[in-house]
Every structure is written in C-alpha cells, then in structure tokens.
Amino acid sequence: MTQLGRYADATPEPYWRETVASPVRAPALEQDTACDLAIVGGGFAGLWSALKAAEQFPDRRIIVLEGAQLGHAASGRNGGFCAPSISHGVSNALDRWPSEAETLIRLGRENLDAYEEDLNEYGIDGGFERPGKLNVAGTPWQVDGLRSMQAAYARFGIQTEFLEGRALDARFNTPKYHAGLFEPNYALVNPARMVHGLAKAALARGVTLCENTSVTGIKGTSDGVQLVTARAMVQAKQVILATNAAVPLLKRLRPAIIPIFDYTLLSAPLSDEQQAAIGWQGRYGIADSGNQFHYFRKTADNRILWGGYDAIYHYGNARDAQLHDRAQTYARIEQNFDATFPALNGIGFSHRWGGIIDTSARLTAFSGTAMQGRVAYAMGFTGQGVSATRFAALTLLDLLEGRDTVRTRLRMLSRRPMPFPPEPLRSLAVKWAQRDLAREDLTGKRSLFLRALDKAGVGFGS
Ligand SMILES: Cc1cc2nc3c(=O)[nH]c(=O)nc-3n(C[C@H](O)[C@H](O)[C@H](O)COP(=O)(O)OP(=O)(O)OC[C@H]3O[C@@H](n4cnc5c(N)ncnc54)[C@H](O)[C@@H]3O)c2cc1C
C-alpha cells in the first residue's frame, strides 16, 4: 500500500477563512433591479472597484454581483504577497514594456503606498505588514539572476541587499539556497481579512452586495447594459467585469487568459525554537528563483504557508471544483518542503488548498471597454493581483468616465496580450513550455522553444 503524505491529514480548505471573525454574508439577488454601476465579481478587483466608485460618486447606486461567496476564488486563496509592482516585477516591465518601464515601476511603488494609506483611511484590518521579501537562489545561474535583478532594481533607485554565507544564514538557513536578495519594500496581507474588510467598507458607503448571484448573460440596451442572473435581471448604466479566471462573459476575451491551478500547504504553527532552527526569525516572505518556484511566508501565528511550484493546466480550460484538491501536487510540494526545512523534522500540515490563476501571456493584467464604453473589464493578473487589483479598479473607473489619465495611457493595460491558441495546440504549447522550463531549472539552459516565445513576447508562468 502506498503511504500518503502528511498533507492527507490537512483540512482541504483555505486557512485564511478561519481567521475572519465576522465575515460579510450577503443575500442573493431575487428581484429585477436598476443601478448606475453593476460590478460582476466579488474578489479584490470587484470590491476595490465598488469602494473606489462609492468614494468618487457617493450618490450613485452600486451593486456587486458575486456568483459564489465574496473571496471564494483567488482573492481568498492567495499567498498574500502584496507587491510594490503592477507589472509582475521590475524585470517583466523591462522585458515587455521597456519604453514605459520607468512609469510602471514608479506607479507600482506608489500603488503599494496608497494601498496602505487606504487601509488606514477605511479602517480595514487586512493583516497588512511591510516586512520585505527575500528572493533566494539554489543554483549558480539563479545566483547570477539575483545579481542581474539587483542591477535592474538599482537602475530605478530601489535598494536591495545581496546575501551570501553567514549573512544569508542569519535570514534563512537551509541547505537548498546559496544566495539571497532582500528587498525591504514588500508587503504581506491576510487575503480573507482583506476581502471582508473591503466588503465592510463598501457596505458602509452604501454599496449593495449580492452573493450566490451568477451573471449568465450580458447585452447592451438603448440606455445601458442588461445583466441576466438566475432569478432576476439587472439594468445598469455601467458595468465592471471583475471575473478573473472564470470564463469571461465577453466572448472575445476568452483566448486572452488560461486557468492555471496553483496549490498551497500550511504547516502547524512553529515554535520559537523551530524558527531559530531554520534561521527565519523575521516576518519577511520568501520566494525562490526557479521557473517552477515556491513562495512562502508566515501567518500571524507562525505557520508556514508553502505555495507554488506546480502550475497545472487542464485540457480545454477545465475549472471543475474537484481540481482544487490534487494529491499528486501536494505529495510533490511536501517533498520540496522537507528538502527545504530538514530541521523541522516532518512538521504536520493543518490545511491544503488550490486556486485558479488567470494567466495571461504577458503575466500582467490588461483592461479595456466594450458596448460603447459602458462596460469595462480587467483580467490577466497572473499570480500577482493582490496589489495590482487596486490599481486596476482605479483604471476601470477612469475608463468608464472617459478620463485620460496616466493609468489609461499605459500600453501595458490597454493592449490585449497575445491570445492562447485553441485546443489541442493550447495543451501542447503549455506542456512544451512547462517541460522546457523544468529542464532549464535543472541545467540553466533556455531551450529554442522558450527563446522563440521570448522573442514573440510570450511568457508562461504563475
Ligand atoms: C493559489 C493562489 C496564490 C496566489 N498568490 C498570490 C500572491 O501571493 N500575491 C499576489 O499578488 N497574487 C496572488 N495570487 C493572485 C491573486 O489572488 C489574484 O490576482 C487576485 O485575487 C485577483 O482578484 P480578482 O478579484 O480579479 O479575482 P477573484 O478573486 O478570482 O474574483 C473573481 C470573482 O468573480 C466571480 N465571478 C466570476 N464569474 C462570475 C459571473 N459570471 N457572475 C458572478 N460572479 C462571477 C468569482 O466567483 C470570483 O469570486 C494568487 C492566486 C492563487 C490562486
């Protein structure tokens, strides 16, 4: 009989939910209604949009339509790394939008500062902390990658600290990694507390929230947009689509993203001795530098959240609920955990869960409008949407109002990414890319296929 890993004893639900003392629950929409702004999706993007719209237009009727529960998808399942970036990092900005990289990098850092100010202003206890992030390298070419990363950061005046030997051991002491780059300006949040904090702030400003209200159709009318739900119709003057990795309501957006599953294990709380044994004394988050990378951080009660590595695509964009639990992946990432933390002697796992990432071929979000400018959408955040959704919300409101701003002028947001090919080519392309990315992690050599994708400006990651 095969022995199951320790992951098998873990609760198969996102841990974050248990940390919310009084979650916001909202009724389903039962009757036809009219409003100024309808927002489809009750994750970070939808809730930031609702809150910012209520702030900018206090007299407008705003309604959020969430198909399941607020934060049930990516916004309640993520690692809570809250980046000072809207471009999936400095290197991604430089590679894909060299001419606007400086603006993107500045806006990303300003967005994180404004994010923190907003939490204070709205009184949201989202577990926000800014302890920094340690990027670690386990191979010589990854160490070179960290040096290039440091040089790229320095070009934009961003301070980092390169760590090796004892200096690294003092921050993180494991046999797996040989160098680190510490970036002090990086935040963490508690995702579920952020969701419910945003929801409460939106409610307090008069926004109507509806859960269990899936929008199944959208069409333009003479004076607005009509949304179809199971029990009622919504007539809205304007609509924001914030549906992330779900099947987009606008058909033309469907080839622009693919759903990639990402999985997490959460350890039992670590004692002070256990934290000392792994040399991880601070609160900073950590991520390794592989193509297949792990990201890890501590919760408020010092559990290790261990996410990433596997990025699973299922044929035909399958998004079925049961795919959120994947023994094969948990077994693999448990092994990686044990190799990284031998000093923890097989500590138990309390929770395991999966979530879907809306991967775009550029690893960043894009936005746009439809139906004579009455509908605005943003998607494609690709694993770095915790802070970028706040920026996207402001962009969506700019777009609906027809404002010409620094946000609406960004090519990164206004140009749609390269579409993914249809099946069966899509599955094959993802499989080839993943195979070559895994090989590159072992050999440091980038394949011809990946170099061709680089040339075409197409990336694959989570
Ligand atoms: C496992 C995992 C780890 C991650 N870790 C990080 C991280 O550490 N840092 C980071 O920056 N990012 C991370 N991300 C990405 C980040 O979570 C997302 O980019 C972000 O939450 C996207 O927010 P959203 O509101 O656009 O999407 P979601 O939170 O997915 O919300 C979309 C909502 O729309 C609803 N919806 C969809 N279609 C309809 C419809 N037709 N009608 C009504 N409702 C609908 C869904 O039910 C859902 O609640 C991670 C993602 C995952 C899955």
The ligand as a Tripos MOL2 file, in Angstrom:
@<TRIPOS>MOLECULE
LIG
   53    58     1     0     0
SMALL
NO_CHARGES

@<TRIPOS>ATOM
      1 C1         -3.2310   29.9330   -5.0050 C.3       1 LIG1
      2 C2         -3.0170   31.3640   -5.4180 C.ar      1 LIG1
      3 C3         -1.9820   32.1000   -4.8500 C.ar      1 LIG1
      4 C4         -1.7910   33.4300   -5.2100 C.ar      1 LIG1
      5 N1         -0.8510   34.1590   -4.5530 N.ar      1 LIG1
      6 C5         -0.7220   35.4820   -4.8170 C.ar      1 LIG1
      7 C6          0.1530   36.2920   -4.0530 C.ar      1 LIG1
      8 O1          0.7760   35.8490   -3.0870 O.2       1 LIG1
      9 N2          0.2800   37.5990   -4.4050 N.ar      1 LIG1
     10 C7         -0.4270   38.1350   -5.4340 C.ar      1 LIG1
     11 O2         -0.2600   39.3330   -5.7160 O.2       1 LIG1
     12 N3         -1.3230   37.4010   -6.1240 N.ar      1 LIG1
     13 C8         -1.5060   36.1060   -5.8300 C.ar      1 LIG1
     14 N4         -2.4340   35.3760   -6.5000 N.ar      1 LIG1
     15 C9         -3.2850   36.0570   -7.4950 C.3       1 LIG1
     16 C10        -4.3650   36.9000   -6.8260 C.3       1 LIG1
     17 O3         -5.0070   36.1430   -5.8370 O.3       1 LIG1
     18 C11        -5.3740   37.3600   -7.8860 C.3       1 LIG1
     19 O4         -4.6900   38.0340   -8.9250 O.3       1 LIG1
     20 C12        -6.4310   38.2970   -7.3450 C.3       1 LIG1
     21 O5         -7.0340   37.7610   -6.1950 O.3       1 LIG1
     22 C13        -7.4770   38.5350   -8.4340 C.3       1 LIG1
     23 O6         -8.5800   39.1910   -7.8710 O.3       1 LIG1
     24 P1         -9.9360   39.2320   -8.6930 P.3       1 LIG1
     25 O7        -10.9180   39.9970   -7.9150 O.co2     1 LIG1
     26 O8         -9.6430   39.7120  -10.0810 O.co2     1 LIG1
     27 O9        -10.3460   37.7230   -8.8610 O.3       1 LIG1
     28 P2        -11.1210   36.6630   -7.9330 P.3       1 LIG1
     29 O10       -10.7310   36.7410   -6.5450 O.co2     1 LIG1
     30 O11       -10.9700   35.3510   -8.6310 O.co2     1 LIG1
     31 O12       -12.6110   37.1330   -8.0250 O.3       1 LIG1
     32 C14       -13.4210   36.9590   -9.1700 C.3       1 LIG1
     33 C15       -14.8050   36.6850   -8.6460 C.3       1 LIG1
     34 O13       -15.7160   36.7500   -9.7360 O.3       1 LIG1
     35 C16       -16.7340   35.7960   -9.5010 C.3       1 LIG1
     36 N5        -17.3410   35.5260  -10.8010 N.ar      1 LIG1
     37 C17       -16.7400   35.0160  -11.8970 C.ar      1 LIG1
     38 N6        -17.6310   34.9310  -12.9240 N.ar      1 LIG1
     39 C18       -18.8070   35.4120  -12.4410 C.ar      1 LIG1
     40 C19       -20.0970   35.5690  -13.0070 C.ar      1 LIG1
     41 N7        -20.3430   35.2580  -14.2920 N.pl3     1 LIG1
     42 N8        -21.0780   36.0710  -12.2260 N.ar      1 LIG1
     43 C20       -20.8410   36.4350  -10.9350 C.ar      1 LIG1
     44 N9        -19.6290   36.2860  -10.3440 N.ar      1 LIG1
     45 C21       -18.6300   35.7880  -11.0860 C.ar      1 LIG1
     46 C22       -15.9940   34.6100   -8.9210 C.3       1 LIG1
     47 O14       -16.8790   33.7770   -8.1930 O.3       1 LIG1
     48 C23       -14.9430   35.2850   -8.0470 C.3       1 LIG1
     49 O15       -15.3310   35.3860   -6.7020 O.3       1 LIG1
     50 C24        -2.6390   34.0350   -6.1890 C.ar      1 LIG1
     51 C25        -3.6700   33.2990   -6.7600 C.ar      1 LIG1
     52 C26        -3.8720   31.9830   -6.3800 C.ar      1 LIG1
     53 C27        -4.9980   31.2220   -6.9950 C.3       1 LIG1
@<TRIPOS>BOND
     1     1     2 1
     2     2     3 ar
     3     2    52 ar
     4     3     4 ar
     5     4     5 ar
     6     4    50 ar
     7     5     6 ar
     8     6     7 ar
     9     6    13 1
    10     7     8 2
    11     7     9 ar
    12     9    10 ar
    13    10    11 2
    14    10    12 ar
    15    12    13 ar
    16    13    14 ar
    17    14    15 1
    18    14    50 ar
    19    15    16 1
    20    16    17 1
    21    16    18 1
    22    18    19 1
    23    18    20 1
    24    20    21 1
    25    20    22 1
    26    22    23 1
    27    23    24 1
    28    24    25 2
    29    24    26 1
    30    24    27 1
    31    27    28 1
    32    28    29 2
    33    28    30 1
    34    28    31 1
    35    31    32 1
    36    32    33 1
    37    33    34 1
    38    33    48 1
    39    34    35 1
    40    35    36 1
    41    35    46 1
    42    36    37 ar
    43    36    45 ar
    44    37    38 ar
    45    38    39 ar
    46    39    40 ar
    47    39    45 ar
    48    40    41 1
    49    40    42 ar
    50    42    43 ar
    51    43    44 ar
    52    44    45 ar
    53    46    47 1
    54    46    48 1
    55    48    49 1
    56    50    51 ar
    57    51    52 ar
    58    52    53 1
@<TRIPOS>SUBSTRUCTURE
     1 LIG1         1 GROUP 0 **** ****
